[in-house]
């Protein structure tokens, strides 16, 4: 078990390098909301790496604008001990994650080099943070407990020694999978349990009610209790968006296959893409409203007034 030690000066320097961008690309779902908390991000990092870092202030949350598109963005990224970590939650398996991860990393490094005014043509080697790419999968499709995806698997011409490669590891966090990892992280456990409760409640309840019941159950069972109490309204909104989009996308694929026309899936892809854009636009609007709400609460608190 190692313990991370860093000076405040080093942390400020790290923040200046990688914390410059705004947070509008920060995807607003329950997973990313949980990882906005440095303590939670550090806990997940320790669980994955079997480490023992204890100082949440060693974590720098990275919310830079990747400048690709609203449909390509990661849930949470943060810097610790010169390791830059990209964590993403997915309910649908995506074999293109290594490519997406490459884009994330290259854009962040490019922005960092510009911000620090490093000389790419100089004699001094520019140190780069070591990247770690992780996906937490909790979809309905049966997937292995752990999957390792490589960028080189997508190359048109396979080679045993690719000049460039990216490795992304996907962990299945559905109930019954990766018990050791889940046991070591209350955050992953709480998130997994919450999603599972929503899905089970959907068997007998309308979506909004299923979400409310899942939150009530988590609070009663002391599962991320403080989080669900303080951010209940946000959780209800974003979870409804997630499940509504997931259901509509599945229905499009199901209807196409039921008609025996596999090519229909390709024909319907524009509709699927449009749904994704609508979903991301709603997330963005919700995130801006949350930011405005936070600013109002802060102003009221400074004025000695209550928002309740």
C-alpha positions in Angstrom: 0.0 0.0 0.0 1.5 3.3 -1.0 0.5 6.7 0.3 0.4 9.7 -1.9 2.2 12.8 -0.7 2.2 16.1 -2.6 2.8 19.7 -1.8 0.1 22.4 -2.2 2.4 24.1 -4.7 2.5 20.9 -6.8 -1.2 20.5 -6.7 -1.7 24.1 -7.8 0.7 23.5 -10.6 -1.1 20.4 -11.7 -4.4 22.2 -11.5 -3.1 25.0 -13.7 -2.0 22.5 -16.4 -5.1 20.3 -16.6 -7.9 22.2 -14.9 -8.2 25.1 -17.3 -11.2 24.1 -19.3 -14.8 24.5 -18.3 -17.1 21.7 -17.1 -19.7 21.8 -19.9 -18.4 18.6 -21.3 -18.8 16.8 -18.0 -21.5 14.3 -18.6 -24.4 14.7 -16.1 -25.4 11.2 -15.0 -25.4 9.6 -11.6 -22.0 8.0 -12.2 -20.2 11.2 -13.0 -22.1 13.0 -10.3 -20.6 10.6 -7.8 -17.1 11.0 -9.2 -17.3 14.8 -9.0 -16.5 14.3 -5.3 -12.7 13.9 -4.9 -13.1 11.4 -2.1 -15.2 9.2 -4.3 -12.8 9.5 -7.2 -9.9 8.5 -5.0 -11.8 5.6 -3.5 -12.6 4.1 -7.0 -8.9 4.7 -8.0 -7.7 2.9 -4.9 -10.1 0.0 -5.5 -8.9 -0.4 -9.1 -5.2 -0.1 -8.4 -5.0 -1.7 -5.0 -3.4 1.5 -3.7 -3.8 3.3 -0.4 -3.8 7.0 -1.3 -5.5 9.0 1.5 -5.4 12.6 0.5 -8.5 13.6 -1.6 -6.8 16.9 -2.3 -4.2 15.0 -4.4 -7.0 14.5 -6.9 -7.5 17.1 -9.7 -10.8 16.7 -11.5 -10.3 17.3 -15.2 -13.2 18.8 -17.1 -11.6 20.0 -20.3 -13.5 20.5 -23.5 -12.5 17.6 -25.8 -13.8 19.5 -28.8 -15.0 16.4 -30.7 -18.7 16.2 -30.4 -21.3 16.0 -27.7 -21.7 12.3 -28.3 -18.1 11.6 -27.7 -17.1 12.5 -24.2 -15.9 10.7 -21.0 -17.8 10.6 -17.7 -14.9 11.5 -15.4 -11.2 12.1 -15.6 -8.8 13.1 -13.0 -5.1 13.4 -12.3 -3.2 11.9 -9.4 0.5 11.2 -8.9 1.1 12.1 -12.6 -1.5 9.4 -13.7 -4.3 10.8 -15.8 -7.4 8.6 -15.4 -10.4 8.4 -17.7 -13.4 6.6 -16.3 -16.6 6.0 -18.3 -19.8 4.3 -17.4 -21.7 2.5 -20.2 -25.0 0.7 -20.5 -24.2 -0.4 -24.0 -21.0 -2.1 -25.0 -18.8 0.0 -27.3 -15.8 -1.7 -29.1 -14.6 1.7 -30.2 -13.6 2.8 -26.7 -9.8 2.6 -27.4 -10.3 5.1 -30.3 -12.4 7.4 -28.1 -9.8 7.2 -25.3 -7.0 8.1 -27.7 -9.0 11.2 -28.8 -9.6 12.1 -25.1 -5.9 11.8 -24.3 -4.5 13.5 -27.4 -6.9 16.5 -27.0 -6.0 16.9 -23.3 -2.3 16.7 -24.0 -2.5 19.1 -26.9 -4.4 21.6 -24.7 -1.8 21.1 -21.9 1.2 21.7 -24.2 -0.4 24.9 -25.5 -1.3 26.1 -22.1 2.1 25.5 -20.6 3.9 26.8 -23.8 6.1 23.7 -24.0 8.5 23.6 -27.0 7.8 20.5 -29.1 10.9 21.2 -31.1 13.3 21.7 -28.2 16.0 19.5 -26.8 14.1 18.9 -23.5 11.8 15.9 -23.3 8.3 16.9 -22.3 7.0 14.7 -19.4 3.5 13.3 -20.0 1.1 11.9 -17.4 0.6 8.2 -17.7 -3.0 7.5 -19.0 -5.3 4.8 -17.6 -8.6 4.1 -19.5 -11.4 2.3 -17.7 -15.0 1.5 -18.6 -17.6 0.4 -16.0 -20.3 -1.6 -17.8 -23.7 -2.2 -16.3 -25.9 -2.9 -19.4 -28.5 -5.6 -19.8 -26.5 -7.5 -22.4 -24.4 -10.4 -21.0 -20.7 -9.4 -21.1 -17.6 -10.9 -19.5 -16.5 -9.9 -16.0 -13.5 -8.1 -17.5 -12.6 -7.2 -21.1 -9.4 -5.7 -22.5 -9.9 -3.7 -25.7 -7.0 -2.5 -27.8 -6.8 0.1 -30.5 -4.6 -2.2 -32.6 -7.5 -4.7 -32.8 -9.1 -2.1 -35.1 -6.2 -1.7 -37.5 -6.8 -2.8 -41.1 -3.5 -4.6 -41.1 -2.8 -6.5 -37.9 0.8 -6.4 -36.5 2.4 -7.9 -33.5 4.3 -4.7 -32.8 2.1 -1.7 -33.6 3.8 1.7 -33.6 0.9 3.1 -31.4 -1.6 1.4 -29.3 -4.2 2.2 -26.6 -5.5 -0.3 -24.0 -8.9 0.2 -22.4 -10.2 -2.2 -19.7 -14.0 -2.7 -19.2 -15.2 -4.0 -15.9 -18.7 -5.4 -15.5 -20.2 -4.0 -12.4 -23.6 -5.6 -12.6 -24.6 -7.6 -9.5 -22.6 -10.8 -9.2 -19.6 -9.5 -11.2 -16.2 -8.4 -10.0 -17.1 -8.9 -6.3 -13.7 -8.0 -5.0 -13.7 -4.7 -6.9 -17.2 -3.9 -5.7 -16.4 -4.8 -2.2 -13.5 -2.4 -2.1 -15.5 0.6 -3.4 -18.7 1.8 -1.8 -19.2 4.2 -4.7 -19.3 1.4 -7.3 -21.4 -0.8 -5.0 -23.9 2.0 -4.4 -24.1 2.9 -8.1 -24.6 -0.7 -9.1 -27.2 -1.3 -6.5 -29.1 1.8 -7.4 -29.3 0.9 -11.2 -30.3 -2.6 -10.3 -33.1 -1.4 -8.1 -34.5 0.9 -10.8 -34.5 -2.0 -13.3 -36.3 -4.3 -10.8 -38.8 -1.6 -9.9 -39.6 -1.1 -13.6 -41.2 -4.5 -13.7 -44.2 -3.2 -11.7 -43.8 0.6 -11.8 -43.7 3.6 -14.2 -40.2 4.9 -14.7 -40.5 8.0 -12.5 -42.0 6.0 -9.7 -39.4 3.3 -10.1 -36.6 5.8 -9.8 -38.2 7.5 -6.7 -38.6 4.1 -5.0 -35.0 3.1 -5.8 -33.7 6.3 -4.2 -35.9 5.8 -1.1 -34.6 2.2 -0.8 -31.0 3.3 -1.1 -31.5 6.0 1.6 -33.3 3.5 3.9 -30.5 1.0 3.4 -27.7 3.6 3.9 -26.4 3.2 0.4 -24.8 6.5 -0.6 -27.4 8.0 1.7 -26.0 11.6 1.9 -25.6 11.7 -1.9 -29.1 10.6 -2.7 -30.6 13.0 -0.1 -28.6 16.1 -1.2 -28.8 15.5 -4.9 -32.1 13.7 -5.2 -33.7 16.0 -7.8 -30.7 15.8 -10.1 -30.6 12.1 -9.8 -34.2 11.7 -10.7 -33.9 13.9 -13.8 -30.7 12.4 -15.2 -31.7 8.8 -14.5 -35.0 9.3 -16.2 -33.1 10.7 -19.3 -30.8 7.7 -19.2 -33.5 5.0 -19.0 -35.8 6.8 -21.5 -33.0 7.0 -24.1 -31.9 3.4 -23.4 -35.4 2.0 -23.8 -36.1 4.0 -27.0 -32.8 2.8 -28.6 -33.5 -0.8 -27.7 -37.0 -0.6 -29.2 -35.6 0.7 -32.6 -33.2 -2.3 -32.8 -35.8 -4.8 -31.6 -38.4 -3.6 -34.2 -35.9 -3.8 -37.0 -34.8 -7.3 -36.1 -38.4 -8.5 -35.5 -39.1 -7.6 -39.1 -36.2 -9.8 -40.3 -34.5 -6.8 -41.9 -31.0 -6.5 -40.4 -30.3 -3.7 -43.0 -33.1 -1.7 -41.3 -30.8 -1.1 -38.4 -28.4 0.7 -40.6 -31.3 2.7 -42.2 -32.5 3.7 -38.7 -29.1 4.8 -37.5 -29.8 8.4 -38.3 -32.8 8.2 -35.9 -30.6 6.6 -33.2 -28.0 9.4 -33.7 -30.7 12.0 -33.4 -31.9 10.4 -30.2 -28.4 10.6 -28.9 -28.1 14.3 -29.8 -31.4 15.0 -28.1 -30.4 13.2 -25.0 -27.1 15.0 -24.8 -28.8 18.4 -25.4 -31.1 17.6 -22.5 -28.1 16.6 -20.3 -26.4 19.9 -21.2 -29.5 21.9 -20.3 -29.9 20.1 -17.0 -26.3 20.6 -16.2 -26.5 24.4 -16.8 -29.6 24.6 -14.7 -27.8 22.7 -11.9 -24.9 25.2 -12.2 -27.3 28.2 -11.9 -29.1 26.6 -8.9 -25.7 26.1 -7.2 -24.8 29.8 -7.8 -28.2 31.0 -6.4 -27.8 28.8 -3.3 -24.3 30.2 -2.8 -25.5 33.8 -3.1 -28.3 33.2 -0.7 -26.0 31.5 1.8 -23.6 34.5 1.6 -26.5 36.8 2.2 -27.5 34.7 5.3 -30.7 33.5 3.7 -32.1 30.0 3.2 -32.9 28.4 -0.2 -35.5 26.2 1.4 
